[in-house]
Amino acid sequence: MIGYALAFGFAAISVALLLNLWRLATGPTVMDRLLAADTIVTNLIALIILYGIHQATSTYFEAALLFAMFGVISTIAYCRFMLRGDVLE
């Protein structure tokens, strides 16, 4: 049963990833592209976690945690750059 759930999860997140890539390519504004990139990071984290469940190892969970921290920091930095024109004060 877990195999079917993992297959469905991989398929659903892959479709969401493809839709986000489409939004990233055709987004009318820069902020749409930024939100698409942030959502892509979230989808990749979910794929890493699903792969970790599939492989039954905790290494992928630690990698997903690090990836999430870098994703949040990069999103905040880019938003600051868009609003202020400078990342560091």
N, C-alpha and C positions, 0 to 999 in steps of 0.2 A: 504494500500500500504506500509506503514511503517513496518508493520508486516512481509511482504515478504522480504523487504530489510534487516531487522534485522535477519531473519532466514538465508538468504543467507550469510550475514556477519558472523554470528556464524559458519556456515558450512565452509566457506572459511578459516577463521582464525583457526578453529579446525584442518582442513587438514594441514595448514601451521605449526601448533604446532606439529602435529604428525611427519611431515617430519623433523622438527628441532630436535625432540627427537631422531629420527633415526640417524641424523648427529651427535648428541651428543654422542650416544652410539657407532657409528662406525667410528668416525672421525679419520683419519690416524695420525694427529698431534695434539698437545695440542692447537695450535692456531685455528684449525678447531673447536675444542670443545669449545673454548672460544667464538668464533663468534656465534656458535650455541646457547650457553647459553645466550649471549647478545640478540640474535634474539628471543629467548623464552621469555625473559623479555618484549621485545617490543610487542610480540603477546599477552602476558598476560595483558599488559596495554590496548591493543585494546579490549580484551574480557571484561575487567572491564568497559571500557567506553560504549561498546555495552549493557552490562547488566544495566548500569546506565540509558541509553536511554530507555531501555525496562521497567525499574521500574519507570521512570520519577522522579528521585531524583538526586540532585547534590552532595550527599555524596560520591557517587562512583567516581565522577570526581576528588574530592579532594584526595581520596585514590589512584587513578591512578597517580596523580601528585606526591604524595609522593613516590610511587613505582618507578616512572621514575627517580626521583632524586637519590634514593638509587641504582638503576640499573646502572646509569651513574657513580656514585662514585665507586661502586664495580668493574666495568669494568676497570676504570682508575687505581685503586689500583692493580688489578691483572696484568694488562699490565706492570705497573712499576715493580712489583715483578718479572715478567718473564724477563724483560730487565736488571734490575739492581741487582736483588737478595734481594732488600730491598724496603719496601714501603715508609718509612719515611726517610728523609735525615738528 
